[in-house]
Amino acid sequence: MNLYLPLYQIIKLNSMKQYKSFLLLLAALLLFSCGKTILPSDDDHKEEEQHSPQPNGDSQIYTVSEFLKGDFGNNGVWVHGYIVGACKRNIKQAEWEPPFTYDSAILLADDPEESDPENVISIQMVNKQMKEDIALAANPQNYGRHIAFFGIKQKYLGIPGMKKHILASEWLNE
């Protein structure tokens, strides 16, 4: 008994033209199925990983009031200000004075004494490192300190701010 049958006997093609057409189709499928599909989200992620912004470089650093008025689309921008409070869920729950209990977000303003929600922006503490190094619940000594963030402007806690897409931060010296 012969276990190795020719391909044409297995497929039972009637003519040599059908056999050649089948092989051509099979080769085309194999050729085009081996490529990697690059999705737009893959490219966006690579750009974020490769881009390492510096606030003292060529990029402009906006004040909080400029950030509040500006329309930056989905472009990352630098904003600097003083840490004037902490917040979670909504700006109505803002903590403006110590002791601070929230580590979800900080509030930035141009004036270190600011307490008007209309003049502040919210910055989400997106990871454990930010909560440990910047958030006021763990670092009350950061109250009033000058800092800059690079990210995408979004509404957060009911006011303009930065949420999720925060790519860098840097303490600024006076």
N, C-alpha and C positions, 0 to 999 in steps of 0.2 A: 504494500500500500504506500503511495507517494504522498507524504505530508506537505511537500513544498510544491504547491500549484502555482503556475504563472499568474501574474496579476490579471491578465486579460481573461483567464478562465474563472477567477474568483468574481470579477465584476460582470463577466459575461457580456462584453461589448460586442456588437455585431460587426463593426467595421474598424479598419485601421484609423479612419478619420475620427471616429468617436473616441478611440483609445488615445490618440494624440491630443484631442480637445480636453479630455479628462485630465491627462497629465499636465497640460498647460494650466488648466484651472487650479489643480492641486498646487502647482509651483507658485502661481500668483497668490493663492491664499496663504501659503507659508511665508512668502516674501513680505506681504503687507501686514501680516499679523504679528510680526516680531518687533515693530517699532514702539517706542514709548510715547504715549500721548501726554503732552505738556498742557496742563490746564492753567488758565489765568491765575488761579489762586496759588499754584505752585510757584509761578514767577514772582508774584507779590511777596510771598514768604521769603524767597531768596533775597529780594531787594532789602527787606527789613533786616535780615541777618547780616548782609554785607554792609549796610549803612551804619556807620558808627559816628554819630554827630557829636560835635564839640561846640559848646556855647561860646567859646572865645575865638572860633574860626570865622569863616566868611558868612555864616548864617546869621540872620537878624534875630535878636532876642526881644520879644515883645513884653511890655508891661502888662499888668492885669487889665487895666482900662483899655489898652489897645487890643488885647486878646478878646475882651468882652464885645468890642465893636467890630472886630475883624471877621471876614468870611474867608476861610482858608481851604474850603472844600475838604478833600480827604488827604491833604498834604500835612505832613508833620511839621510842627513849628516849636520853637523854644518860647517859653513864657517864664518870667521870674517874678518873685514876690516874697512877701513875708508870711510865715505860717501864723495864722491868727485864730485858728480853731480846729475842732474836729467835728465829724458828723457821721451819721448813718441814716439810711432810708430816705430822708427828706431834709431840706435846709431848715425846716421848722424845728428840727431836733438838734440843731447845732449847739455845740458846747464852745462858748467864747472865752471861758476862764478856767483855770485849773480848779479842781482835779479833772483830768480828762479820762473818760472811760471808753470812748469809741476808737477802734483802730481801723475802721473801714475806709475812711477818707480824711484828708486834711483840707483846710480852707486857706487859700492864698489871697493876699491883698497887696496893694501898693503901699499902704500905710500900716506899720506894725501895730497901730492902735485901733484898726478898723473893726467894727462889729455890725455893719449894715449889710444884710444879705445881697443887696443890689450891687455892692462894690467888691464882691469876692467871687472866686471860682473854686470849684471842687476838684480835687485830685484823688482818684481812687488809689488805694494802697493795693496794688494788683497781686502781690506775692508776699510770701513770708519774710523775705529779706527786707522789703520796703516797710512792712509792719514793724520789724525789729529795729531798723535803722532810722526811720523817719517818723512814723506814727506817734502822736502825742501820748497815747495811753502807755506806751512803753518808754517814751522819751520826752517827758514834760519839759526838759531843758531845751528842746527844739522850738518851743513856743517863742515867736518873735524872730526866729532865725531866717536869713535870706537864702533862698534856694531857687534853682531853675529846673524845669522839666521839659523834655522833648516828647511830644506826642501829637495825637490827632484831636482836634476840638470836637467835643460831643456834649450833649446834655447829660448831666449826671446829678442826682439828688435834686432835680427840679431846677437847676441853674446850669449855665455853661461851665464846662470843665474838661477834664480828660478822664476817659474811662477805658480800661482794657489795653488800648494801644499806646502805652507809655514805654518808650524805648530807652530813655536815659534820664538821669537826674544828676545834678551837681550842686554842692553847697557853694555859695558865693561869699567871698570875704568883703567886708565893708571897707 
